[in-house]
């Protein structure tokens, strides 16, 4: 079984309409989606005070989609070394809140995020750092919080064993001069994975919906994978199949 994971990033009250539109397009293709939820205050809104958004999110989960912890407030923090700051600015573009987090910072933000989601009835087992950028302290904090998995740009990581599986991700660059190049680059990466029958992840951001090229590219990536016989699943499913089932056997 060749595996496809589609993740919808930056799911929050401030992106509610765009997130809803994306999920409709993905559900029309019978895809199971990992919804990466920002639980803290971001772009003027917060999860706890958004009843209609929470109702939509609960319905999505009941329909087989997964709620994943996606940081806390999705904003850059700390003062990393110059070289690390450059990497963070390039890849995170202002959202890299876990890139330079120390143990106390990472633990507090993860605890706040989990508490907010759990208070609203969700039980996330996975964590995806904004921009996929996180410090080693973040890994330690996730393990202390008994989270089961996390991911980077290229890896899925089991937090109990720290074993990794290579599963690259495609991601567009909305609101960027590099958007066109990124779109064609992701199609090339996906084609390579498909030709080798290797698992693939497709990361979608809410703002991709408003740029026709990025919208078409993301949908084409999904359609191509399904057309090649890939099975759609969430990160939680992928983690179980890649790690838990092997351990139990």
C-alpha positions in Angstrom: 0.0 0.0 0.0 1.6 3.3 -1.2 0.7 6.1 1.1 -0.4 9.7 0.6 -0.8 12.2 3.4 -2.5 15.5 2.7 -2.1 18.1 5.4 -4.0 21.5 5.6 -1.8 23.9 7.6 -2.6 27.0 9.6 -6.2 26.0 10.3 -7.5 28.7 12.7 -10.5 31.1 13.1 -8.6 33.7 11.0 -8.4 31.2 8.1 -11.8 29.6 8.6 -13.3 30.4 5.2 -10.3 29.4 3.2 -9.8 26.2 5.3 -13.4 25.3 4.7 -13.1 25.8 1.0 -10.0 23.6 0.8 -11.6 20.8 2.9 -14.6 20.8 0.5 -12.3 20.3 -2.5 -10.3 17.6 -0.7 -13.4 15.8 0.6 -14.8 15.8 -3.0 -11.8 13.6 -3.8 -12.5 11.3 -0.8 -9.2 12.3 0.9 -8.5 12.0 4.6 -6.8 15.2 5.8 -4.6 16.1 8.7 -5.8 19.6 9.9 -2.9 21.5 11.5 -4.6 23.7 14.0 -3.1 26.9 15.6 -4.8 27.0 19.0 -3.5 30.3 20.4 -4.2 33.9 19.4 -3.1 34.4 15.8 -4.1 37.2 13.4 -6.4 38.7 15.9 -8.5 35.6 16.7 -8.2 32.6 19.0 -9.7 29.2 19.1 -11.6 29.4 22.4 -13.8 32.3 21.3 -14.7 31.0 17.9 -17.8 28.8 18.4 -18.7 28.4 14.7 -15.2 27.5 13.7 -15.0 24.9 16.6 -18.3 23.4 15.4 -16.9 23.1 11.9 -13.7 21.5 13.2 -15.6 19.0 15.3 -17.6 18.0 12.3 -14.4 17.6 10.3 -13.0 15.3 12.9 -16.2 13.2 13.0 -15.9 12.8 9.2 -12.5 11.1 9.6 -10.1 14.0 9.5 -7.3 14.4 12.1 -6.7 17.4 14.3 -2.9 18.0 14.8 -1.2 20.5 17.1 0.4 23.2 15.0 2.4 25.3 17.4 0.9 27.8 19.8 0.7 31.3 18.2 2.5 30.7 14.9 4.8 33.6 15.4 8.6 34.0 15.4 10.2 34.1 18.8 13.6 34.2 20.4 16.9 35.3 19.0 18.8 32.5 17.2 22.3 32.7 15.9 22.7 34.6 12.7 23.0 31.6 10.4 20.1 29.9 12.1 18.0 33.1 11.9 18.6 33.2 8.1 17.4 29.7 7.7 14.4 30.4 9.8 13.5 33.6 7.9 13.9 31.7 4.5 11.8 28.7 5.4 9.5 30.0 8.2 8.9 33.5 7.0 7.9 34.8 10.4 6.2 31.7 11.9 9.2 29.8 13.3 8.2 30.0 17.0 9.9 26.7 17.9 13.1 27.1 15.8 15.1 28.6 18.7 12.8 27.6 21.7 14.6 26.4 24.8 13.2 23.7 27.1 11.0 26.0 29.2 9.6 27.9 26.2 8.9 24.7 24.2 7.3 23.0 27.1 5.0 25.9 28.0 3.9 26.5 24.4 3.1 22.8 23.8 1.3 22.6 27.2 -0.8 25.7 26.3 -1.6 24.3 22.9 -2.6 20.9 24.1 -4.7 22.3 27.0 -6.6 24.5 24.6 -7.4 21.7 22.2 -8.2 19.2 25.0 -10.6 21.8 26.6 -12.5 21.8 23.3 -12.7 18.0 23.2 -9.8 17.2 20.9 -7.0 14.7 21.6 -4.2 15.3 19.2 -1.3 12.8 19.1 0.9 14.6 16.7 2.7 17.9 16.4 3.9 19.8 13.4 6.0 22.9 14.1 5.2 26.0 12.0 7.5 25.9 9.0 8.6 22.4 10.1 11.3 24.2 12.1 12.0 23.1 15.7 14.8 22.9 18.2 16.1 19.8 20.0 14.4 21.2 23.1 11.1 21.0 21.2 11.7 17.3 20.6 12.4 16.8 24.3 9.3 18.7 25.3 7.1 16.7 22.9 8.4 13.5 24.4 7.7 14.7 27.9 4.2 15.6 26.9 3.7 12.0 25.5 3.1 13.1 22.0 3.5 10.3 19.5 4.9 11.8 16.4 6.2 14.9 14.7 7.5 15.7 11.2 10.2 17.7 9.4 10.4 18.7 5.7 11.6 15.2 4.9 10.9 12.9 7.8 8.2 11.4 10.0 9.5 10.9 13.5 8.3 8.4 16.1 8.7 10.3 19.4 8.9 7.2 21.6 11.8 5.5 19.7 13.1 8.5 17.8 13.1 6.3 14.7 12.5 8.1 11.4 11.0 7.4 8.0 11.9 9.4 5.0 8.7 10.9 3.5 9.3 14.2 1.6 6.7 16.9 1.6 5.6 19.2 -1.3 4.6 22.7 -0.3 3.8 25.8 -2.3 4.9 29.4 -1.6 1.8 31.6 -1.5 2.4 35.4 -1.6 5.9 34.9 -2.9 7.8 35.7 -6.1 9.0 32.1 -5.9 5.5 30.7 -6.1 5.7 29.6 -9.7 9.1 28.0 -9.4 7.9 26.2 -6.2 4.8 24.9 -8.0 6.8 23.3 -10.8 9.4 22.0 -8.4 6.8 20.2 -6.3 5.4 18.6 -9.3 8.8 17.3 -10.2 9.4 15.9 -6.7 6.0 14.2 -6.7 6.6 12.7 -10.1 9.9 11.2 -8.8 8.2 9.7 -5.8 5.3 8.4 -7.8 7.7 6.7 -10.3 9.4 4.9 -7.4 6.1 4.1 -5.6 7.3 5.9 -2.5 5.1 7.6 0.0 4.5 11.3 -0.3 3.1 14.2 1.7 1.2 17.2 0.2 1.1 20.3 2.4 -1.6 22.8 1.6 -1.9 26.3 3.1 -5.1 28.3 3.2 -3.8 31.1 1.0 -3.0 28.6 -1.8 -6.7 28.7 -2.6 -6.6 32.3 -3.9 -3.7 31.7 -6.3 -4.9 29.7 -9.3 -1.5 28.1 -10.1 -1.0 27.0 -6.5 -4.6 25.7 -6.2 -4.3 23.7 -9.4 -0.9 22.4 -8.5 -2.0 21.1 -5.1 -5.1 19.4 -6.6 -3.0 17.9 -9.4 -0.6 16.5 -6.9 -3.4 14.8 -5.0 -5.1 13.6 -8.2 -1.9 12.2 -9.6 -1.2 10.2 -6.4 -4.7 8.8 -6.3 -4.5 8.0 -10.0 -1.3 6.0 -9.3 -3.2 3.9 -6.7 -2.0 5.7 -3.6 -4.1 5.3 -0.4 -5.1 8.5 1.4 -4.5 8.6 5.1 -3.8 11.0 7.9 -0.5 11.5 9.7 -1.9 9.5 12.6 -2.6 6.6 10.3 0.8 6.8 8.6 2.5 6.9 12.0 0.6 3.8 13.1 1.4 1.9 10.0 5.1 2.9 9.8 5.9 2.5 13.5 3.3 1.0 15.8 2.4 -1.9 13.6 6.0 -2.9 13.2 6.7 -2.7 16.9 3.7 -4.8 17.7 4.7 -7.4 15.2 
